[in-house]
Amino acid sequence: MGEFRSKFLEVYSLLKSELLHDSAFEFTDDSRQWVDRMLDYNVPGGKLNRGLSVIDSYKLLKQGEELSDDEVFLASALGWCIEWLQAYFLVLDDIMDNSVTRRGQPCWFRVPKVGMVAINDGIMLRNHVLRIIKNHFREKPYYVDLLDLFNEVEFQTASGQMIDLITTLEGEKDLSKYSLPLHHRIVQYKTGYYSFYLPVACALLMAGENLDNHNDVKNILIDMGIYFQVQDDYLDCFGHPDVIGKIGTDIEDFKCSWLVVKALELGDEQQKTLLHENYGKADEDCVAKVKDLYKALNLEGVFAEYENKSYEKLIKAIEVHPSDAVQAVLKSFLAKIYKRQK
């Protein structure tokens, strides 16, 4: 993906400039400066994996054909639509979770003078996705499919966020609600669709494909998204903060993590009682007790086994796909996440 990164970043500047001079709104100097700063703070600061994956996937679908400048631009624009969508989710997610930092800096709503204006900024970010698609894809035969895809994925992600939020309501912390099917359901909707399926679906539409013919691809990518989140849950507890770039807080935050679900499944009555008493408390001793229990249950070994089985299952599913190009896209995604350390 390195070969496209600098091109991709150039496209961000161009899209931002278009949005700051959108003829549908008469900007004042103050409002233009606000949006300019808000975009730079929230959109391009992540790893950009989702956005770059659109170009990467499209190139693999074209099976080694040289991409034209126009194709690279359009794939980049769709990649940025996903990054914009992600920024919209994160700005609002941080308010809901009352988070302190994001990507190594204060959450946008915690920046002086921003506060709850961040809610409207989130809505602006969401609308920018539609403006970008309208500006660059209105004449394309897949324009309506593209709008439909983004609307559908946003709905699925918001629904996943709802399940996550109502499961961890303050004052109603109940570990007995947590199970593997619930964990999978939250992950599938909250992360799987927009992080894994959306970049590939954008590339497939650009390549002239009908998404209805690719439900098998969607299912493989959702399974990959679940596997990715299980890795995330594992690294939150067992990853080194210097490597993963953050200090994990899933235990304190009472998250429906794969680790706690497995601990409830594998633990005896005494161990389950210990979990119920200590999970979800922002107390160092309580967190340490939960981590010690995870180690006693050998969740590191359980995870290693899960990772190997997931990889084998995904590879099998990918290799029965009739298209070599689609296989290449899916294997490229899997290679990026298999045995990752951060």
C-alpha positions in Angstrom: 0.0 0.0 0.0 3.1 2.2 0.4 3.1 3.1 -3.3 -0.3 4.8 -3.1 0.1 6.5 0.3 1.5 9.9 -0.9 -1.1 10.0 -3.7 -3.8 9.2 -1.2 -2.8 12.1 1.1 -2.8 14.5 -1.9 -6.4 13.5 -2.6 -7.3 14.3 1.0 -6.1 17.9 0.5 -8.1 18.2 -2.7 -11.3 16.8 -1.2 -11.0 19.0 1.8 -10.6 22.1 -0.4 -13.7 21.1 -2.4 -15.7 20.8 0.8 -14.5 24.1 2.2 -15.7 25.8 -1.0 -19.0 23.8 -1.4 -21.5 26.0 -3.3 -24.4 24.6 -1.3 -23.3 26.7 1.7 -22.1 30.3 2.0 -19.1 30.0 4.3 -17.9 32.8 6.6 -14.2 33.0 7.4 -14.9 31.6 10.9 -16.9 28.7 9.7 -14.4 27.8 7.0 -11.6 27.9 9.5 -13.6 25.8 11.9 -14.3 23.0 9.4 -10.7 23.1 8.1 -9.3 22.6 11.6 -12.0 20.0 12.5 -11.2 17.9 9.5 -7.4 18.0 10.0 -7.9 17.0 13.7 -10.2 14.1 13.1 -9.9 12.6 9.6 -6.3 11.9 8.5 -4.8 11.0 11.9 -5.3 7.2 12.0 -3.4 4.4 10.3 -5.5 4.9 7.1 -5.7 1.2 6.6 -9.4 1.2 5.6 -9.0 3.9 3.1 -5.8 2.5 1.5 -7.4 -0.9 1.3 -9.9 0.4 -1.3 -7.0 1.2 -3.7 -5.2 -2.0 -2.8 -8.3 -4.2 -3.4 -9.1 -2.4 -6.7 -5.6 -3.0 -8.0 -5.8 -6.7 -7.1 -9.2 -7.0 -8.8 -7.6 -5.5 -12.0 -5.1 -8.4 -11.8 -1.9 -6.4 -12.3 -3.2 -3.9 -14.9 -1.6 -0.5 -14.5 -4.2 1.8 -12.9 -4.9 5.1 -14.6 -4.6 8.4 -12.6 -8.4 8.7 -12.7 -8.8 5.2 -11.2 -6.3 5.9 -8.5 -8.1 9.2 -7.7 -11.6 7.6 -7.6 -10.4 4.7 -5.4 -8.7 7.2 -3.1 -11.8 9.3 -2.9 -13.9 6.3 -1.8 -11.1 5.4 0.6 -11.4 8.8 2.1 -15.2 8.4 2.3 -14.5 5.5 4.6 -12.0 7.5 6.7 -14.6 10.3 6.9 -17.2 7.8 8.0 -14.8 6.4 10.6 -14.1 10.0 11.9 -17.8 10.6 12.3 -18.2 7.4 14.3 -15.2 8.1 16.5 -16.1 11.8 17.3 -19.6 10.7 18.6 -18.3 7.4 20.1 -15.8 9.4 22.3 -18.6 11.6 23.6 -20.8 8.6 24.4 -17.9 6.8 26.2 -16.7 10.0 27.8 -13.2 9.1 26.5 -10.2 11.2 27.2 -7.8 10.6 24.3 -8.0 9.3 20.8 -4.9 8.6 18.6 -2.6 10.1 21.1 -4.3 13.5 21.5 -7.4 14.8 23.4 -10.7 13.7 22.0 -12.2 16.4 19.8 -15.0 17.3 22.2 -12.3 17.8 24.9 -10.5 20.4 22.9 -11.0 23.9 24.4 -14.0 25.8 22.9 -15.3 22.6 21.1 -17.3 20.8 23.7 -20.7 19.7 22.4 -20.2 21.5 19.1 -18.5 18.1 18.3 -21.9 16.5 17.9 -22.7 18.8 15.0 -19.2 18.3 13.7 -19.9 14.5 13.7 -23.1 15.2 11.6 -21.0 17.4 9.3 -18.5 14.6 8.8 -21.3 12.2 7.9 -22.7 14.7 5.4 -19.3 15.2 3.8 -19.3 11.5 2.7 -22.4 12.2 0.6 -20.9 15.4 -0.8 -17.8 13.6 -1.9 -19.8 10.8 -3.5 -22.0 13.3 -5.3 -19.1 15.4 -6.6 -17.2 12.5 -8.1 -19.6 9.6 -8.7 -22.9 11.1 -9.8 -22.3 10.1 -13.4 -21.1 6.6 -12.6 -23.5 3.7 -13.3 -22.9 2.4 -9.7 -23.8 5.8 -8.0 -27.0 4.6 -6.4 -25.4 1.3 -5.3 -22.6 3.3 -3.7 -25.1 5.5 -1.7 -27.0 2.4 -0.8 -23.9 0.7 0.4 -22.8 3.6 2.7 -26.3 4.0 4.1 -26.6 0.3 4.8 -23.2 0.1 6.5 -23.8 3.2 8.6 -27.1 1.6 9.8 -25.4 -1.6 10.7 -22.6 0.1 12.6 -25.0 2.4 14.5 -27.1 -0.7 15.4 -23.9 -2.5 16.6 -23.0 0.5 18.7 -26.5 0.4 20.3 -26.2 -3.2 21.3 -22.8 -2.4 22.8 -24.1 0.6 24.7 -27.3 -0.9 26.1 -25.3 -4.0 27.3 -23.0 -1.9 29.4 -25.5 0.6 30.9 -24.3 2.3 34.0 -25.9 0.8 37.1 -27.0 -2.3 35.2 -23.7 -4.2 35.0 -24.5 -7.8 34.7 -21.8 -10.3 33.5 -24.4 -13.0 33.1 -25.6 -11.2 29.9 -22.3 -11.8 28.3 -21.9 -14.7 25.8 -20.0 -15.6 22.7 -23.0 -15.0 20.4 -23.5 -11.5 21.9 -19.8 -10.7 21.5 -20.0 -11.8 17.8 -23.1 -9.8 17.2 -21.7 -6.6 18.6 -18.4 -7.0 16.6 -20.1 -8.1 13.4 -22.3 -4.9 13.3 -20.1 -2.4 15.1 -16.8 -3.2 13.3 -17.0 -5.9 10.7 -19.1 -4.2 8.1 -17.4 -0.8 7.9 -13.8 -2.0 8.6 -13.7 -5.1 6.4 -16.6 -5.4 4.0 -17.0 -1.7 3.1 -13.5 -1.2 1.5 -13.8 -4.3 -0.6 -17.4 -3.6 -1.6 -16.3 -0.1 -2.8 -13.6 -1.7 -4.9 -16.0 -4.3 -6.3 -18.5 -1.6 -7.4 -15.7 0.4 -9.1 -14.7 -2.8 -10.9 -18.3 -3.1 -12.3 -19.4 -5.9 -10.0 -22.9 -6.5 -8.6 -22.6 -6.8 -4.8 -25.6 -9.2 -4.7 -23.4 -11.7 -6.4 -20.8 -11.5 -3.6 -22.5 -12.5 -0.4 -19.8 -15.2 0.1 -17.2 -12.4 0.0 -19.2 -10.4 2.6 -19.5 -13.4 4.9 -15.7 -14.1 4.8 -14.9 -10.5 5.5 -17.3 -10.4 8.4 -15.7 -13.5 9.9 -12.3 -11.8 9.4 -13.7 -8.7 11.3 -14.7 -10.9 14.2 -11.3 -12.6 14.2 -9.7 -9.1 14.1 -11.8 -7.9 17.1 -10.9 -11.0 19.1 -7.2 -10.2 18.5 -8.0 -6.6 19.7 -9.6 -7.9 22.9 -6.6 -10.2 23.5 -4.0 -7.4 22.8 -6.0 -5.0 25.1 -5.0 -7.3 28.0 -1.9 -9.1 26.9 -0.3 -6.7 24.3 2.5 -4.4 25.4 1.3 -0.7 25.6 4.4 0.5 23.8 3.6 -1.8 20.9 -0.2 -1.4 20.7 0.1 2.4 21.3 -2.5 2.5 24.2 -3.1 1.2 27.6 -5.9 -1.3 27.5 -9.0 -0.6 29.6 -11.5 -3.3 28.6 -11.6 -4.8 32.1 -12.2 -1.4 33.8 -14.8 -0.5 31.2 -16.8 -3.6 31.7 -16.5 -4.4 27.9 -18.1 -7.5 26.4 -14.6 -8.7 25.6 -13.8 -12.2 24.1 -11.5 -12.8 27.1 -14.2 -12.3 29.7 -16.7 -14.4 27.7 -14.2 -17.3 27.5 -13.4 -16.9 31.2 -17.1 -17.2 32.1 -17.2 -20.3 29.8 -14.2 -22.0 31.2 -14.1 -20.9 34.9 -15.4 -22.9 37.9 -18.0 -21.4 40.2 -15.3 -19.8 42.5 -13.6 -18.2 39.5 -16.8 -16.9 38.1 -17.6 -15.3 41.5 -14.2 -13.6 41.4 -15.0 -12.2 37.9 -18.4 -10.9 39.0 -16.8 -9.2 42.0 -13.9 -7.6 40.2 -14.8 -7.0 36.5 -15.7 -3.5 35.5 -14.0 -1.7 38.4 -11.4 1.0 37.9 -9.3 -0.3 40.8 -5.8 -1.6 40.1 -6.2 -4.6 42.5 -9.5 -5.7 40.9 -7.9 -5.4 37.4 -4.9 -7.4 38.6 -7.2 -10.2 40.0 -9.0 -10.5 36.6 -5.7 -10.6 34.7 -4.4 -13.3 37.1 -7.5 -15.3 36.5 -7.1 -15.0 32.7 -3.6 -16.4 33.1 -4.7 -19.2 35.4 -7.3 -20.2 32.8 -4.5 -20.1 30.1 -6.4 -17.7 27.9 -3.2 -17.0 26.1 -3.1 -20.6 25.0 -6.9 -20.6 24.2 -6.4 -17.6 22.1 -3.4 -19.1 20.2 -5.6 -22.1 19.4 -8.5 -19.9 18.3 -6.2 -17.8 16.1 -4.9 -20.9 14.2 -8.3 -22.4 13.8 -9.7 -19.1 12.5 -6.9 -18.7 10.0 -7.4 -22.3 8.7 -11.1 -21.8 8.4 -10.7 -18.4 6.6 -8.1 -19.8 4.1 -10.4 -22.7 3.3 -13.3 -20.4 2.6 -11.2 -18.1 0.5 -9.7 -20.9 -1.6 -13.0 -22.2 -2.8 -13.9 -18.8 -4.3 -14.0 -19.1 -8.1 -12.2 -15.8 -8.9 -8.4 -15.7 -8.5 -8.6 -11.8 -8.2 -11.2 -12.0 -5.4 -9.1 -14.6 -3.6 -6.1 -12.3 -3.9 -8.0 -9.4 -2.3 -9.2 -11.6 0.6 -5.8 -13.2 1.2 -4.2 -9.7 1.2 -6.6 -8.6 3.9 -5.9 -11.7 6.0 -2.1 -11.4 5.6 -2.3 -7.9 7.1 -4.0 -9.1 10.3 -2.8 -12.6 10.9 -0.7 -12.9 14.1 -0.5 -9.1 14.4 1.0 -7.5 17.5 -0.7 -4.2 17.4 
